[in-house]
Amino acid sequence: MFDFLRETGSYLMVNAYPFFAYELNSDVISLDYALFRENPGVVDPNNSVRYFSLFDAQIDA
């Protein structure tokens, strides 16, 4: 992947916000939810949507 980015002059973007959210709330956010592993999901109380990853929940917010 890095060779491709170098050859095309492209950039690599990393979204660190899920990490920060997990780090600050690890007592209520499961590691599986933060790392895209299989988990029961979390239901958003405002819209009743079930999210299976912290990244998806943050992007949808």
PDB file of N, CA, C and O in Angstrom:
ATOM      1  N   MET A   1       0.821  -1.172   0.000  1.00  0.00           N
ATOM      2  CA  MET A   1       0.000   0.000   0.000  1.00  0.00           C
ATOM      3  C   MET A   1       0.879   1.254   0.000  1.00  0.00           C
ATOM      4  O   MET A   1       0.606   2.210  -0.726  1.00  0.00           O
ATOM      5  N   PHE A   2       1.927   1.243   0.813  1.00  0.00           N
ATOM      6  CA  PHE A   2       2.791   2.421   0.876  1.00  0.00           C
ATOM      7  C   PHE A   2       3.505   2.669  -0.449  1.00  0.00           C
ATOM      8  O   PHE A   2       3.728   3.816  -0.837  1.00  0.00           O
ATOM      9  N   ASP A   3       3.864   1.581  -1.143  1.00  0.00           N
ATOM     10  CA  ASP A   3       4.471   1.750  -2.468  1.00  0.00           C
ATOM     11  C   ASP A   3       3.497   2.443  -3.415  1.00  0.00           C
ATOM     12  O   ASP A   3       3.874   3.360  -4.145  1.00  0.00           O
ATOM     13  N   PHE A   4       2.254   2.001  -3.398  1.00  0.00           N
ATOM     14  CA  PHE A   4       1.232   2.612  -4.254  1.00  0.00           C
ATOM     15  C   PHE A   4       1.066   4.098  -3.930  1.00  0.00           C
ATOM     16  O   PHE A   4       1.012   4.929  -4.837  1.00  0.00           O
ATOM     17  N   LEU A   5       0.985   4.430  -2.654  1.00  0.00           N
ATOM     18  CA  LEU A   5       0.831   5.831  -2.265  1.00  0.00           C
ATOM     19  C   LEU A   5       2.032   6.669  -2.701  1.00  0.00           C
ATOM     20  O   LEU A   5       1.879   7.802  -3.158  1.00  0.00           O
ATOM     21  N   ARG A   6       3.214   6.105  -2.555  1.00  0.00           N
ATOM     22  CA  ARG A   6       4.414   6.826  -2.960  1.00  0.00           C
ATOM     23  C   ARG A   6       4.433   7.030  -4.472  1.00  0.00           C
ATOM     24  O   ARG A   6       4.733   8.122  -4.953  1.00  0.00           O
ATOM     25  N   GLU A   7       4.110   5.970  -5.220  1.00  0.00           N
ATOM     26  CA  GLU A   7       4.133   6.049  -6.679  1.00  0.00           C
ATOM     27  C   GLU A   7       3.088   7.014  -7.232  1.00  0.00           C
ATOM     28  O   GLU A   7       3.328   7.672  -8.245  1.00  0.00           O
ATOM     29  N   THR A   8       1.961   7.103  -6.593  1.00  0.00           N
ATOM     30  CA  THR A   8       0.886   7.967  -7.087  1.00  0.00           C
ATOM     31  C   THR A   8       0.898   9.348  -6.452  1.00  0.00           C
ATOM     32  O   THR A   8       0.121  10.219  -6.843  1.00  0.00           O
ATOM     33  N   GLY A   9       1.774   9.554  -5.476  1.00  0.00           N
ATOM     34  CA  GLY A   9       1.826  10.853  -4.802  1.00  0.00           C
ATOM     35  C   GLY A   9       0.597  11.111  -3.948  1.00  0.00           C
ATOM     36  O   GLY A   9       0.253  12.263  -3.681  1.00  0.00           O
ATOM     37  N   SER A  10      -0.069  10.040  -3.518  1.00  0.00           N
ATOM     38  CA  SER A  10      -1.287  10.168  -2.717  1.00  0.00           C
ATOM     39  C   SER A  10      -0.954  10.296  -1.234  1.00  0.00           C
ATOM     40  O   SER A  10       0.184  10.093  -0.811  1.00  0.00           O
ATOM     41  N   TYR A  11      -1.971  10.636  -0.467  1.00  0.00           N
ATOM     42  CA  TYR A  11      -1.832  10.797   0.973  1.00  0.00           C
ATOM     43  C   TYR A  11      -2.501   9.641   1.694  1.00  0.00           C
ATOM     44  O   TYR A  11      -3.388   8.984   1.149  1.00  0.00           O
ATOM     45  N   LEU A  12      -2.076   9.404   2.903  1.00  0.00           N
ATOM     46  CA  LEU A  12      -2.691   8.395   3.757  1.00  0.00           C
ATOM     47  C   LEU A  12      -3.404   9.124   4.889  1.00  0.00           C
ATOM     48  O   LEU A  12      -2.790   9.909   5.611  1.00  0.00           O
ATOM     49  N   MET A  13      -4.699   8.864   5.043  1.00  0.00           N
ATOM     50  CA  MET A  13      -5.453   9.498   6.110  1.00  0.00           C
ATOM     51  C   MET A  13      -5.780   8.464   7.174  1.00  0.00           C
ATOM     52  O   MET A  13      -6.203   7.351   6.861  1.00  0.00           O
ATOM     53  N   VAL A  14      -5.587   8.827   8.408  1.00  0.00           N
ATOM     54  CA  VAL A  14      -5.914   7.966   9.534  1.00  0.00           C
ATOM     55  C   VAL A  14      -6.887   8.724  10.419  1.00  0.00           C
ATOM     56  O   VAL A  14      -6.622   9.856  10.824  1.00  0.00           O
ATOM     57  N   ASN A  15      -8.015   8.093  10.716  1.00  0.00           N
ATOM     58  CA  ASN A  15      -9.003   8.709  11.600  1.00  0.00           C
ATOM     59  C   ASN A  15      -8.751   8.194  13.016  1.00  0.00           C
ATOM     60  O   ASN A  15      -9.060   7.044  13.330  1.00  0.00           O
ATOM     61  N   ALA A  16      -8.193   9.046  13.860  1.00  0.00           N
ATOM     62  CA  ALA A  16      -7.849   8.647  15.229  1.00  0.00           C
ATOM     63  C   ALA A  16      -8.976   8.895  16.226  1.00  0.00           C
ATOM     64  O   ALA A  16      -8.841   8.532  17.394  1.00  0.00           O
ATOM     65  N   TYR A  17     -10.074   9.497  15.806  1.00  0.00           N
ATOM     66  CA  TYR A  17     -11.145   9.824  16.750  1.00  0.00           C
ATOM     67  C   TYR A  17     -11.757   8.609  17.446  1.00  0.00           C
ATOM     68  O   TYR A  17     -12.061   8.704  18.636  1.00  0.00           O
ATOM     69  N   PRO A  18     -11.956   7.469  16.769  1.00  0.00           N
ATOM     70  CA  PRO A  18     -12.454   6.310  17.523  1.00  0.00           C
ATOM     71  C   PRO A  18     -11.505   5.902  18.654  1.00  0.00           C
ATOM     72  O   PRO A  18     -11.954   5.490  19.723  1.00  0.00           O
ATOM     73  N   PHE A  19     -10.204   6.014  18.420  1.00  0.00           N
ATOM     74  CA  PHE A  19      -9.247   5.693  19.475  1.00  0.00           C
ATOM     75  C   PHE A  19      -9.410   6.634  20.665  1.00  0.00           C
ATOM     76  O   PHE A  19      -9.428   6.190  21.813  1.00  0.00           O
ATOM     77  N   PHE A  20      -9.528   7.928  20.393  1.00  0.00           N
ATOM     78  CA  PHE A  20      -9.674   8.893  21.479  1.00  0.00           C
ATOM     79  C   PHE A  20     -10.956   8.637  22.273  1.00  0.00           C
ATOM     80  O   PHE A  20     -10.957   8.713  23.502  1.00  0.00           O
ATOM     81  N   ALA A  21     -12.042   8.335  21.567  1.00  0.00           N
ATOM     82  CA  ALA A  21     -13.310   8.058  22.251  1.00  0.00           C
ATOM     83  C   ALA A  21     -13.185   6.813  23.123  1.00  0.00           C
ATOM     84  O   ALA A  21     -13.664   6.797  24.257  1.00  0.00           O
ATOM     85  N   TYR A  22     -12.542   5.767  22.595  1.00  0.00           N
ATOM     86  CA  TYR A  22     -12.360   4.545  23.374  1.00  0.00           C
ATOM     87  C   TYR A  22     -11.458   4.806  24.576  1.00  0.00           C
ATOM     88  O   TYR A  22     -11.757   4.368  25.687  1.00  0.00           O
ATOM     89  N   GLU A  23     -10.362   5.515  24.355  1.00  0.00           N
ATOM     90  CA  GLU A  23      -9.406   5.783  25.436  1.00  0.00           C
ATOM     91  C   GLU A  23     -10.071   6.522  26.600  1.00  0.00           C
ATOM     92  O   GLU A  23      -9.803   6.222  27.764  1.00  0.00           O
ATOM     93  N   LEU A  24     -10.925   7.473  26.287  1.00  0.00           N
ATOM     94  CA  LEU A  24     -11.564   8.265  27.331  1.00  0.00           C
ATOM     95  C   LEU A  24     -12.770   7.575  27.971  1.00  0.00           C
ATOM     96  O   LEU A  24     -13.209   7.968  29.052  1.00  0.00           O
ATOM     97  N   ASN A  25     -13.311   6.538  27.300  1.00  0.00           N
ATOM     98  CA  ASN A  25     -14.528   5.870  27.789  1.00  0.00           C
ATOM     99  C   ASN A  25     -14.403   4.356  27.759  1.00  0.00           C
ATOM    100  O   ASN A  25     -15.390   3.664  27.510  1.00  0.00           O
ATOM    101  N   SER A  26     -13.215   3.830  28.006  1.00  0.00           N
ATOM    102  CA  SER A  26     -13.013   2.384  27.907  1.00  0.00           C
ATOM    103  C   SER A  26     -13.834   1.598  28.928  1.00  0.00           C
ATOM    104  O   SER A  26     -13.979   0.382  28.800  1.00  0.00           O
ATOM    105  N   ASP A  27     -14.364   2.270  29.923  1.00  0.00           N
ATOM    106  CA  ASP A  27     -15.212   1.582  30.901  1.00  0.00           C
ATOM    107  C   ASP A  27     -16.616   1.315  30.344  1.00  0.00           C
ATOM    108  O   ASP A  27     -17.324   0.452  30.862  1.00  0.00           O
ATOM    109  N   VAL A  28     -17.026   2.036  29.304  1.00  0.00           N
ATOM    110  CA  VAL A  28     -18.362   1.840  28.727  1.00  0.00           C
ATOM    111  C   VAL A  28     -18.326   1.423  27.257  1.00  0.00           C
ATOM    112  O   VAL A  28     -19.345   0.980  26.727  1.00  0.00           O
ATOM    113  N   ILE A  29     -17.188   1.552  26.591  1.00  0.00           N
ATOM    114  CA  ILE A  29     -17.050   1.151  25.189  1.00  0.00           C
ATOM    115  C   ILE A  29     -16.203  -0.111  25.147  1.00  0.00           C
ATOM    116  O   ILE A  29     -15.079  -0.123  25.649  1.00  0.00           O
ATOM    117  N   SER A  30     -16.734  -1.169  24.555  1.00  0.00           N
ATOM    118  CA  SER A  30     -15.965  -2.417  24.492  1.00  0.00           C
ATOM    119  C   SER A  30     -14.881  -2.315  23.417  1.00  0.00           C
ATOM    120  O   SER A  30     -15.039  -1.616  22.416  1.00  0.00           O
ATOM    121  N   LEU A  31     -13.793  -3.019  23.648  1.00  0.00           N
ATOM    122  CA  LEU A  31     -12.697  -3.028  22.690  1.00  0.00           C
ATOM    123  C   LEU A  31     -13.152  -3.641  21.368  1.00  0.00           C
ATOM    124  O   LEU A  31     -12.732  -3.188  20.304  1.00  0.00           O
ATOM    125  N   ASP A  32     -14.001  -4.662  21.421  1.00  0.00           N
ATOM    126  CA  ASP A  32     -14.518  -5.276  20.195  1.00  0.00           C
ATOM    127  C   ASP A  32     -15.285  -4.261  19.357  1.00  0.00           C
ATOM    128  O   ASP A  32     -15.153  -4.240  18.133  1.00  0.00           O
ATOM    129  N   TYR A  33     -16.075  -3.431  19.997  1.00  0.00           N
ATOM    130  CA  TYR A  33     -16.842  -2.386  19.310  1.00  0.00           C
ATOM    131  C   TYR A  33     -15.902  -1.369  18.673  1.00  0.00           C
ATOM    132  O   TYR A  33     -16.165  -0.892  17.569  1.00  0.00           O
ATOM    133  N   ALA A  34     -14.822  -1.035  19.351  1.00  0.00           N
ATOM    134  CA  ALA A  34     -13.874  -0.052  18.840  1.00  0.00           C
ATOM    135  C   ALA A  34     -13.004  -0.602  17.714  1.00  0.00           C
ATOM    136  O   ALA A  34     -12.525   0.167  16.880  1.00  0.00           O
ATOM    137  N   LEU A  35     -12.789  -1.924  17.673  1.00  0.00           N
ATOM    138  CA  LEU A  35     -11.875  -2.528  16.696  1.00  0.00           C
ATOM    139  C   LEU A  35     -12.579  -3.307  15.588  1.00  0.00           C
ATOM    140  O   LEU A  35     -11.948  -4.139  14.937  1.00  0.00           O
ATOM    141  N   PHE A  36     -13.854  -3.064  15.359  1.00  0.00           N
ATOM    142  CA  PHE A  36     -14.606  -3.704  14.270  1.00  0.00           C
ATOM    143  C   PHE A  36     -14.735  -5.207  14.444  1.00  0.00           C
ATOM    144  O   PHE A  36     -14.981  -5.917  13.468  1.00  0.00           O
ATOM    145  N   ARG A  37     -14.578  -5.705  15.652  1.00  0.00           N
ATOM    146  CA  ARG A  37     -14.753  -7.139  15.897  1.00  0.00           C
ATOM    147  C   ARG A  37     -16.227  -7.430  16.117  1.00  0.00           C
ATOM    148  O   ARG A  37     -17.025  -6.520  16.340  1.00  0.00           O
ATOM    149  N   GLU A  38     -16.581  -8.711  16.052  1.00  0.00           N
ATOM    150  CA  GLU A  38     -17.977  -9.091  16.272  1.00  0.00           C
ATOM    151  C   GLU A  38     -18.397  -8.679  17.675  1.00  0.00           C
ATOM    152  O   GLU A  38     -17.688  -8.927  18.650  1.00  0.00           O
ATOM    153  N   ASN A  39     -19.576  -8.039  17.760  1.00  0.00           N
ATOM    154  CA  ASN A  39     -20.093  -7.574  19.041  1.00  0.00           C
ATOM    155  C   ASN A  39     -21.607  -7.420  18.919  1.00  0.00           C
ATOM    156  O   ASN A  39     -22.133  -7.416  17.807  1.00  0.00           O
ATOM    157  N   PRO A  40     -22.313  -7.294  20.037  1.00  0.00           N
ATOM    158  CA  PRO A  40     -23.771  -7.176  19.968  1.00  0.00           C
ATOM    159  C   PRO A  40     -24.256  -5.833  19.445  1.00  0.00           C
ATOM    160  O   PRO A  40     -25.439  -5.678  19.144  1.00  0.00           O
ATOM    161  N   GLY A  41     -23.367  -4.870  19.335  1.00  0.00           N
ATOM    162  CA  GLY A  41     -23.752  -3.550  18.853  1.00  0.00           C
ATOM    163  C   GLY A  41     -24.248  -2.654  19.975  1.00  0.00           C
ATOM    164  O   GLY A  41     -24.466  -3.092  21.105  1.00  0.00           O
ATOM    165  N   VAL A  42     -24.417  -1.396  19.631  1.00  0.00           N
ATOM    166  CA  VAL A  42     -24.899  -0.394  20.575  1.00  0.00           C
ATOM    167  C   VAL A  42     -26.035   0.358  19.901  1.00  0.00           C
ATOM    168  O   VAL A  42     -25.896   0.827  18.772  1.00  0.00           O
ATOM    169  N   VAL A  43     -27.156   0.469  20.597  1.00  0.00           N
ATOM    170  CA  VAL A  43     -28.308   1.179  20.055  1.00  0.00           C
ATOM    171  C   VAL A  43     -28.231   2.647  20.457  1.00  0.00           C
ATOM    172  O   VAL A  43     -28.097   2.976  21.636  1.00  0.00           O
ATOM    173  N   ASP A  44     -28.317   3.514  19.468  1.00  0.00           N
ATOM    174  CA  ASP A  44     -28.332   4.952  19.728  1.00  0.00           C
ATOM    175  C   ASP A  44     -29.706   5.307  20.288  1.00  0.00           C
ATOM    176  O   ASP A  44     -30.713   5.058  19.625  1.00  0.00           O
ATOM    177  N   PRO A  45     -29.776   5.882  21.488  1.00  0.00           N
ATOM    178  CA  PRO A  45     -31.077   6.183  22.092  1.00  0.00           C
ATOM    179  C   PRO A  45     -31.844   7.301  21.377  1.00  0.00           C
ATOM    180  O   PRO A  45     -33.051   7.450  21.570  1.00  0.00           O
ATOM    181  N   ASN A  46     -31.145   8.082  20.555  1.00  0.00           N
ATOM    182  CA  ASN A  46     -31.804   9.186  19.863  1.00  0.00           C
ATOM    183  C   ASN A  46     -32.501   8.785  18.573  1.00  0.00           C
ATOM    184  O   ASN A  46     -33.477   9.419  18.169  1.00  0.00           O
ATOM    185  N   ASN A  47     -32.001   7.727  17.917  1.00  0.00           N
ATOM    186  CA  ASN A  47     -32.608   7.336  16.641  1.00  0.00           C
ATOM    187  C   ASN A  47     -32.899   5.842  16.530  1.00  0.00           C
ATOM    188  O   ASN A  47     -33.386   5.390  15.493  1.00  0.00           O
ATOM    189  N   SER A  48     -32.615   5.077  17.561  1.00  0.00           N
ATOM    190  CA  SER A  48     -32.864   3.635  17.644  1.00  0.00           C
ATOM    191  C   SER A  48     -32.082   2.810  16.622  1.00  0.00           C
ATOM    192  O   SER A  48     -32.435   1.659  16.368  1.00  0.00           O
ATOM    193  N   VAL A  49     -31.037   3.373  16.037  1.00  0.00           N
ATOM    194  CA  VAL A  49     -30.186   2.635  15.105  1.00  0.00           C
ATOM    195  C   VAL A  49     -29.142   1.865  15.899  1.00  0.00           C
ATOM    196  O   VAL A  49     -28.548   2.396  16.838  1.00  0.00           O
ATOM    197  N   ARG A  50     -28.920   0.597  15.512  1.00  0.00           N
ATOM    198  CA  ARG A  50     -27.899  -0.222  16.165  1.00  0.00           C
ATOM    199  C   ARG A  50     -26.607  -0.123  15.361  1.00  0.00           C
ATOM    200  O   ARG A  50     -26.583  -0.417  14.166  1.00  0.00           O
ATOM    201  N   TYR A  51     -25.547   0.289  16.023  1.00  0.00           N
ATOM    202  CA  TYR A  51     -24.233   0.401  15.394  1.00  0.00           C
ATOM    203  C   TYR A  51     -23.355  -0.736  15.882  1.00  0.00           C
ATOM    204  O   TYR A  51     -23.401  -1.114  17.052  1.00  0.00           O
ATOM    205  N   PHE A  52     -22.554  -1.278  14.972  1.00  0.00           N
ATOM    206  CA  PHE A  52     -21.681  -2.393  15.311  1.00  0.00           C
ATOM    207  C   PHE A  52     -20.209  -1.988  15.353  1.00  0.00           C
ATOM    208  O   PHE A  52     -19.336  -2.831  15.563  1.00  0.00           O
ATOM    209  N   SER A  53     -19.935  -0.697  15.153  1.00  0.00           N
ATOM    210  CA  SER A  53     -18.570  -0.201  15.321  1.00  0.00           C
ATOM    211  C   SER A  53     -18.620   1.260  15.742  1.00  0.00           C
ATOM    212  O   SER A  53     -19.506   2.017  15.344  1.00  0.00           O
ATOM    213  N   LEU A  54     -17.661   1.624  16.544  1.00  0.00           N
ATOM    214  CA  LEU A  54     -17.549   2.994  17.022  1.00  0.00           C
ATOM    215  C   LEU A  54     -17.328   3.953  15.856  1.00  0.00           C
ATOM    216  O   LEU A  54     -17.850   5.068  15.855  1.00  0.00           O
ATOM    217  N   PHE A  55     -16.556   3.520  14.871  1.00  0.00           N
ATOM    218  CA  PHE A  55     -16.297   4.342  13.697  1.00  0.00           C
ATOM    219  C   PHE A  55     -17.610   4.687  12.977  1.00  0.00           C
ATOM    220  O   PHE A  55     -17.850   5.849  12.648  1.00  0.00           O
ATOM    221  N   ASP A  56     -18.449   3.688  12.736  1.00  0.00           N
ATOM    222  CA  ASP A  56     -19.732   3.941  12.051  1.00  0.00           C
ATOM    223  C   ASP A  56     -20.609   4.885  12.843  1.00  0.00           C
ATOM    224  O   ASP A  56     -21.249   5.762  12.263  1.00  0.00           O
ATOM    225  N   ALA A  57     -20.652   4.728  14.144  1.00  0.00           N
ATOM    226  CA  ALA A  57     -21.472   5.603  14.976  1.00  0.00           C
ATOM    227  C   ALA A  57     -20.970   7.040  14.901  1.00  0.00           C
ATOM    228  O   ALA A  57     -21.764   7.979  14.836  1.00  0.00           O
ATOM    229  N   GLN A  58     -19.657   7.207  14.911  1.00  0.00           N
ATOM    230  CA  GLN A  58     -19.109   8.561  14.851  1.00  0.00           C
ATOM    231  C   GLN A  58     -19.324   9.193  13.481  1.00  0.00           C
ATOM    232  O   GLN A  58     -19.633  10.381  13.395  1.00  0.00           O
ATOM    233  N   ILE A  59     -19.169   8.427  12.423  1.00  0.00           N
ATOM    234  CA  ILE A  59     -19.373   8.962  11.081  1.00  0.00           C
ATOM    235  C   ILE A  59     -20.840   9.352  10.891  1.00  0.00           C
ATOM    236  O   ILE A  59     -21.135  10.374  10.271  1.00  0.00           O
ATOM    237  N   ASP A  60     -21.750   8.548  11.419  1.00  0.00           N
ATOM    238  CA  ASP A  60     -23.166   8.839  11.261  1.00  0.00           C
ATOM    239  C   ASP A  60     -23.596  10.051  12.098  1.00  0.00           C
ATOM    240  O   ASP A  60     -24.572  10.728  11.775  1.00  0.00           O
ATOM    241  N   ALA A  61     -22.856  10.308  13.169  1.00  0.00           N
ATOM    242  CA  ALA A  61     -23.196  11.446  14.026  1.00  0.00           C
ATOM    243  C   ALA A  61     -22.988  12.730  13.263  1.00  0.00           C
ATOM    244  O   ALA A  61     -23.217  13.813  13.801  1.00  0.00           O
TER     245      ALA A  61
END
